[in-house]
Amino acid sequence: MKNQDSILIFGSSGQIGKSLIRKFTKNNYKVIAVTRSIHRKGYQIKTQSNYGYLELEEIKSFTEESISKLMEKSSICINLIGILYEKKNNHFNLIHTDLPSLLSKVASKNSLKQFIHLSALGIESATDSKYATSKINGEKKVRQNFPSSVILKPSLVYSVDDNFTTNFMSLLSILPVMPLYYSGKTKFTPIHVSDLANIIFRIVEKKISSETIECIGPEVITFKEIILKILKSINKKRLLFSLPLFLAKINAKLFELMPKPLLTMDQLILLKYDNVISNKYKTNFDLKMMANKKFDDEINLYSFNWTNGGQFSKKKDNGDK
């Protein structure tokens, strides 16, 4: 029997959005996927859904009127929109504060059943980061406008479609050395995208409201350990060295000049702070929403794309030191 709830997803073309489309349409939910460009993103989004359960909507500008038209056809809204670095027309306050404020305001006016907003883990202490501050302000606006909203704060989200593990696999495949910022001691609790999608699906199924949930995987891993695990997975050995902070800042400023920066000054600031639970909010594990996928196991499923010999390459038994 078809479920009558329709899910409106903003940010549908990213790794989390695509995983959610697969999850919801597979379980007979209608999904309305919003994109800025159907021409560029439409085909990619369409391949994720069960036939007949996906509707694509293009939105050129985020106005109260255009958003309201979409929400009139929906009962649940999920906001996944976010950026990792600022560009000319997209800055942190616009994307992480103003847009969530507008979406939650319109969702409240249209009396939606649920509003689910994706924020980030480990940002409370990072008051010197523009990214973190914009995310925190966005959470406040969402809670003010839609008091029963669910705010999700995931740690590092990874998969074959991410811009983290895959970027490092590419870099480590060609670079002879790899710098470690803050000696590589920053801690993360990475969560696989399918585990996060399952959590969001269960929030909808269980009609959970008025919660802030920290979404984490089963392991706490340092940045250095992540690099070592990726190296082992792609069968490479590289020299790792701690980069002094003043050199790291120069490094970040140079990277910022790239069209898609590998590192920005703001990201360097964020790396000072551990990306682990704050103990201020419930976690997915507290709510019996397990996320059991292990980092090593999952990256091994796609790392062959960066190894000599591809999927037929043989892994070395000795790890990188």
C-alpha angles and dihedrals in degrees: 000000000000117000110235096214115102120206120217111201124194111194093030098155097064125090093268093045093051092048090050092050090054092047098046099041090046087058094048100260118141110235125201106200116199120208136169091222124029089180093060102030106023100088093046091052094045092057090063099062142075110250114271097015101085131077120184120212125186118210120188098183131018103235127154089246097051093045092046091056089057094045092051087069095045140072099190129037126199119191114202099156115132142137131214096206136019124255132184097277099022118064129167098253092051096048102033102033114019098039097048088047091054095044094049092046092053091043089056092048090052092048095234117187095231139011115194118189126191114218128155141267125245098020101118094085096040096086091147092061120090090205093053094044092051091049093050092048089049091054090052093050092048092050091049095049099038107023094185093053123128115232116199122201109191126185119224107331113209140182140127087286096053130109095224115056092029092051091050091047088055094046095045090049091064109021118085092206136031125205119222117213116216086004089293092281098127109119126225135183099206119202125199115239093239091055090051091048090052090052092052091046091053091048088058094042093049092042091232115184142173095030137128108205129189107215115209141160126235098269141062108215131175122229090250091052090051091054091047091049091050091048091052091047094053093041096243137132119210137171111253119199136174111248116215112243096245090054091045089056091051088047092052093048091053092047090051089067091066120096088239105026117218088206135005132195090251092052089049088055091050091053089067089071128070115243096221137114117298096206087230094102140031118271128219088255090056087056092048091251102136125207104188105158111123120224096230094048095050100044089049088063092066108016091091086083087073100042130093105259094021117227091355095058119119119235119233115242094218117075125225117265 
